[in-house]
């Protein structure tokens, strides 16, 4: 595991612990990488409540309450879907904050409108949408997943700090 990602997870943990907040994650294209990074930090159980890996549309619906109509209208890789994922992670946990990620890590699955490397993020605090963004990453599957995890944690640290 890249040391800069572990350092970032540690920084996130310190920020959450300082504010006495619990985090839940809802991951699709990152496949639990954010949760893996977080749980590599000793003592993370004091600030990491749970993680959902919802790779299929059905899992997003069953575990997080993402609406079938949202998936049909906007697709799994959309800000509308990732917002519902983040809200679902809060609803189905005891956390006050959530990170949600969905995207196309490749090498297949991209389109002209949503090329490989397109990743959507949402960060929610106490059932209120704090932020939703779509970002384009480059590289192979591993690089895209790692960049997405880094971006998700970095933006959450910024939100907690402000």
KEDOMI-335090 format. One record per residue (C-alpha): x, y, z; residue in three letters; chain. Coordinates in pm, whole numbers. Last residue first. Example, Ala and Ser with C-alpha at 12.3 -4.5 7.8 and 13.67 -1.06 7.14 Angstrom:
BEGIN
+--------+--------+--------+-------+------+
:     px :     py :     pz : marke : baza :
+--------+--------+--------+-------+------+
:   1367 :   -106 :    714 :   SER :    A :
:   1230 :   -450 :    780 :   ALA :    A :
+--------+--------+--------+-------+------+
***
This chain:
BEGIN
+--------+--------+--------+-------+------+
:     px :     py :     pz : marke : baza :
+--------+--------+--------+-------+------+
:  -1358 :   2413 :    763 :   UNK :    A :
:  -1129 :   2131 :    880 :   UNK :    A :
:  -1387 :   1854 :    835 :   UNK :    A :
:  -1455 :   1960 :    476 :   UNK :    A :
:  -1084 :   1980 :    389 :   UNK :    A :
:  -1023 :   1635 :    541 :   UNK :    A :
:  -1315 :   1505 :    335 :   UNK :    A :
:  -1162 :   1648 :     16 :   UNK :    A :
:   -830 :   1476 :     82 :   UNK :    A :
:   -998 :   1143 :    165 :   UNK :    A :
:  -1199 :   1129 :   -157 :   UNK :    A :
:   -909 :   1255 :   -372 :   UNK :    A :
:   -669 :    992 :   -235 :   UNK :    A :
:   -921 :    712 :   -282 :   UNK :    A :
:   -988 :    825 :   -639 :   UNK :    A :
:   -616 :    849 :   -716 :   UNK :    A :
:   -567 :    496 :   -583 :   UNK :    A :
:   -853 :    358 :   -792 :   UNK :    A :
:   -731 :    535 :  -1107 :   UNK :    A :
:   -373 :    416 :  -1054 :   UNK :    A :
:   -481 :     54 :  -1002 :   UNK :    A :
:   -700 :     55 :  -1314 :   UNK :    A :
:   -432 :    210 :  -1535 :   UNK :    A :
:   -356 :    577 :  -1573 :   UNK :    A :
:   -571 :    888 :  -1581 :   UNK :    A :
:   -826 :   1049 :  -1352 :   UNK :    A :
:  -1129 :   1261 :  -1443 :   UNK :    A :
:  -1326 :   1408 :  -1154 :   UNK :    A :
:  -1695 :   1443 :  -1079 :   UNK :    A :
:  -1792 :   1629 :   -766 :   UNK :    A :
:  -2058 :   1628 :   -495 :   UNK :    A :
:  -2029 :   1828 :   -175 :   UNK :    A :
:  -2181 :   1875 :    167 :   UNK :    A :
:  -2507 :   1699 :    106 :   UNK :    A :
:  -2699 :   1708 :    432 :   UNK :    A :
:  -2791 :   1381 :    602 :   UNK :    A :
:  -2563 :   1444 :    901 :   UNK :    A :
:  -2256 :   1523 :    692 :   UNK :    A :
:  -2239 :   1395 :    336 :   UNK :    A :
:  -1948 :   1372 :     94 :   UNK :    A :
:  -2016 :   1272 :   -264 :   UNK :    A :
:  -1780 :   1155 :   -538 :   UNK :    A :
:  -1805 :   1068 :   -907 :   UNK :    A :
:  -1520 :    906 :  -1100 :   UNK :    A :
:  -1446 :    921 :  -1472 :   UNK :    A :
:  -1116 :    739 :  -1533 :   UNK :    A :
:  -1241 :    541 :  -1831 :   UNK :    A :
:  -1455 :    774 :  -2041 :   UNK :    A :
:  -1805 :    887 :  -1946 :   UNK :    A :
:  -1963 :   1077 :  -2237 :   UNK :    A :
:  -1758 :    901 :  -2506 :   UNK :    A :
:  -1792 :    570 :  -2322 :   UNK :    A :
:  -1593 :    376 :  -2066 :   UNK :    A :
:  -1659 :     23 :  -1947 :   UNK :    A :
:  -1324 :   -137 :  -2014 :   UNK :    A :
:   -972 :    -76 :  -1874 :   UNK :    A :
:  -1117 :     52 :  -1665 :   UNK :    A :
:  -1165 :    231 :  -1332 :   UNK :    A :
:  -1507 :    368 :  -1425 :   UNK :    A :
:  -1675 :    544 :  -1138 :   UNK :    A :
:  -1856 :    543 :   -807 :   UNK :    A :
:  -1739 :    687 :   -475 :   UNK :    A :
:  -1926 :    774 :   -155 :   UNK :    A :
:  -1779 :    935 :    157 :   UNK :    A :
:  -1989 :    959 :    469 :   UNK :    A :
:  -2009 :   1162 :    787 :   UNK :    A :
:  -2222 :   1138 :   1102 :   UNK :    A :
:  -2188 :    761 :   1130 :   UNK :    A :
:  -2433 :    526 :   1302 :   UNK :    A :
:  -2499 :    336 :    980 :   UNK :    A :
:  -2770 :    263 :    723 :   UNK :    A :
:  -2895 :    622 :    687 :   UNK :    A :
:  -2544 :    768 :    666 :   UNK :    A :
:  -2436 :    517 :    399 :   UNK :    A :
:  -2766 :    575 :    218 :   UNK :    A :
:  -2701 :    951 :    198 :   UNK :    A :
:  -2359 :    879 :     46 :   UNK :    A :
:  -2503 :    632 :   -206 :   UNK :    A :
:  -2786 :    871 :   -296 :   UNK :    A :
:  -2527 :   1142 :   -363 :   UNK :    A :
:  -2325 :    894 :   -571 :   UNK :    A :
:  -2627 :    816 :   -787 :   UNK :    A :
:  -2712 :   1180 :   -865 :   UNK :    A :
:  -2344 :   1262 :   -919 :   UNK :    A :
:  -2330 :   1000 :  -1189 :   UNK :    A :
:  -2154 :    671 :  -1261 :   UNK :    A :
:  -2431 :    422 :  -1186 :   UNK :    A :
:  -2645 :    565 :  -1463 :   UNK :    A :
:  -2846 :    889 :  -1481 :   UNK :    A :
:  -3203 :    787 :  -1569 :   UNK :    A :
:  -3192 :    413 :  -1502 :   UNK :    A :
:  -2976 :    443 :  -1189 :   UNK :    A :
:  -3191 :    723 :  -1050 :   UNK :    A :
:  -3510 :    528 :  -1133 :   UNK :    A :
:  -3378 :    225 :   -945 :   UNK :    A :
:  -3341 :    445 :   -637 :   UNK :    A :
:  -3025 :    408 :   -430 :   UNK :    A :
:  -3131 :    262 :    -95 :   UNK :    A :
:  -2780 :    193 :     29 :   UNK :    A :
:  -2765 :   -185 :     75 :   UNK :    A :
:  -3040 :   -306 :   -158 :   UNK :    A :
:  -3025 :    -37 :   -429 :   UNK :    A :
:  -2647 :     -2 :   -447 :   UNK :    A :
:  -2618 :   -381 :   -430 :   UNK :    A :
:  -2859 :   -411 :   -725 :   UNK :    A :
:  -2656 :   -158 :   -924 :   UNK :    A :
:  -2347 :   -371 :   -874 :   UNK :    A :
:  -2025 :   -285 :   -692 :   UNK :    A :
:  -2169 :   -185 :   -359 :   UNK :    A :
:  -1883 :   -205 :   -111 :   UNK :    A :
:  -2025 :    -60 :    209 :   UNK :    A :
:  -1795 :     51 :    489 :   UNK :    A :
:  -1847 :     85 :    861 :   UNK :    A :
:  -1801 :    304 :   1172 :   UNK :    A :
:  -1453 :    446 :   1126 :   UNK :    A :
:  -1365 :    690 :   1409 :   UNK :    A :
:  -1280 :    483 :   1718 :   UNK :    A :
:  -1240 :    167 :   1508 :   UNK :    A :
:   -943 :    338 :   1343 :   UNK :    A :
:   -729 :    260 :   1647 :   UNK :    A :
:   -433 :    138 :   1444 :   UNK :    A :
:   -449 :    267 :   1084 :   UNK :    A :
:   -476 :    -14 :    827 :   UNK :    A :
:   -852 :     14 :    876 :   UNK :    A :
:   -856 :    349 :    696 :   UNK :    A :
:   -657 :    226 :    396 :   UNK :    A :
:   -879 :    -81 :    360 :   UNK :    A :
:  -1195 :    127 :    396 :   UNK :    A :
:  -1074 :    357 :    118 :   UNK :    A :
:   -981 :     57 :    -97 :   UNK :    A :
:  -1323 :   -102 :    -52 :   UNK :    A :
:  -1384 :   -172 :   -419 :   UNK :    A :
:  -1261 :    166 :   -540 :   UNK :    A :
:  -1508 :    145 :   -831 :   UNK :    A :
:  -1807 :    106 :   -596 :   UNK :    A :
:  -1756 :    244 :   -250 :   UNK :    A :
:  -1988 :    366 :     24 :   UNK :    A :
:  -1786 :    473 :    329 :   UNK :    A :
:  -1899 :    545 :    684 :   UNK :    A :
:  -1727 :    790 :    917 :   UNK :    A :
:  -1773 :    864 :   1287 :   UNK :    A :
:  -1709 :   1210 :   1430 :   UNK :    A :
:  -1546 :   1316 :   1755 :   UNK :    A :
:  -1410 :   1640 :   1599 :   UNK :    A :
:  -1052 :   1554 :   1700 :   UNK :    A :
:  -1110 :   1187 :   1614 :   UNK :    A :
:  -1232 :   1276 :   1266 :   UNK :    A :
:   -933 :   1501 :   1195 :   UNK :    A :
:   -687 :   1248 :   1338 :   UNK :    A :
:   -842 :    971 :   1131 :   UNK :    A :
:   -820 :   1176 :    813 :   UNK :    A :
:   -452 :   1241 :    881 :   UNK :    A :
:   -398 :    866 :    931 :   UNK :    A :
:   -578 :    793 :    604 :   UNK :    A :
:   -354 :   1051 :    435 :   UNK :    A :
:    -41 :    889 :    578 :   UNK :    A :
:   -167 :    551 :    453 :   UNK :    A :
:   -218 :    702 :    108 :   UNK :    A :
:    132 :    857 :    110 :   UNK :    A :
:    276 :    519 :    214 :   UNK :    A :
:    149 :    340 :    -95 :   UNK :    A :
:      0 :      0 :      0 :   UNK :    A :
+--------+--------+--------+-------+------+
***
